[in-house]
Amino acid sequence: MLYENNKALGDKVKHTRSARTLEADATRNGKRLNERKARGIALSKIFYAQAEKIENENLALKMKKRAGRIYGCCSHREIAINSERYAYTLHTHRCKDRNCVECQRVRAFVLQEKIRAITPSLIERTDKSDGLIFGTLTIKNPHINELKDYLKLMSRAFARLMTRKKLKGVVRGGFRCFEVTRGNIKDHCHPHIHFLLQIARSYFNNKGLYYMRAEEWAEEWTKCLEAEAKKAGLPFDRADYPNGRAFVKILRVQTAESVKNKNKKDYKKQYATIEDLQTEGDHVVNYILKYTAKESENSEKALVKNDQWFIEYDKQIKGIRAISFFGIYKDLIAELPPFQYNEEDIRAQIECEEANEKREKVRVYSAVWCDDHQYVLSDQTLDEALNKKRLNIVNTIKRTLKVQIENQNISLNLIINSMKNKDYKITNDAIIELNKIKARTRKTFERLEKTGEVKNLKDVYNYEFNAELINDFDHLFTESEIKQMIQQNKKAFEILDATINCPF
Ligand SMILES: [Zn+2]
């Protein structure tokens, strides 16, 4: 009896003393979250070590700041763990670095969401029986120091490929992404393009007018590379390629069901159409993205390593667009409304999880990264977690609004000065610019309004965004009118500044 009591007491003490960990509580993805964060820390240390070698103080400081941002990426998360022991991140701060694994995953997720969002319009505006092609296009491995030139070359060659006679009539659009791996030869790299292409059904008739066999794709791609290399003054020699053609791989995208059954007897391939995007969009997008994040941390060929190759790679890919849409995909994505945070959606999802009585309640925690090692959990309420998220979003909008209001005043001052100097060309340009900024400010203000955080600002500022300055010299504003606008902006700026980090 004494033992039982002591054991119970002992267990209790142990429970309260030892912190709960994400890995133990979120058995389905806790380990992965720990691993990804550890990779971020390793990346940050590489950049920090690099910064210490840089002589230019400003550049060194910039690099250290970057290392710091990556170090802090997702070091604190508000999470919800469901009855299947899967942890969802409700809120966290991200570094948005191009080489951060965490942030790359978010970008992939956003891509999936965008494809999902445009699918209904794709079906409506194109043909739901259109098929999908997944392709890989390569080039001879360049030296790592030349990577940027070759990525630009490939990007232009790809655009040219899409306008080739045979493809032009059947291609509707899609997206392409770059992947770069370490080449087999020292100091070289292996850049390639993966793409998804929506293409009319008539293409897939292999006796028809449009169908292209793999060799034909390779020939067309090589021609495009050759033409663009010539334009850019880069060397290109067909003798560098087997059969004189760059390697390509072209596959028709199959349905998830089809992929699952591919080893079964009597299996007949089923190809995905645009209609399948509605139910299988994630599968199709992942089909491409799995190629961009496939390698493991410890492999010989891991991208992120503390060596000269990686540092050079990082420099070379700066400013290169990793993912780009084209054709109707580009148009439809441009039409998508800006992301809007909706707290009700999150609450509804959680209620939906909990509606099943057999399931446990969704648990909410704060997860904090400890000792370069793992996430440790502490209790949190859903309200508090969502409040943090909301506050963060509100603050981001307020910061944007501050910058826009400042820019308005720059234009307004320019208008006053140019009017004084009778330089009406400058006045005219400044008015055009001001109206553009006003339109942007109005949109930002509307976003802030939706969060319910504008009461005080409205009282003082009475946002008259609709009143655009008239681009007409018969109605030039008086100096005092413009000065009044500047004052009003200054007041709004002060309110925003004072209320960042605390609600109105
Ligand atoms: Zn990050």
Boltz pocket constraint, residues with backbone or C-beta under 6 A from the ligand:
constraints:
  - pocket:
      binder: B
      contacts: [[A, 69], [A, 70], [A, 73], [A, 74], [A, 94], [A, 95], [A, 96], [A, 97], [A, 100], [A, 101], [A, 102], [A, 103]]
      max_distance: 6.0
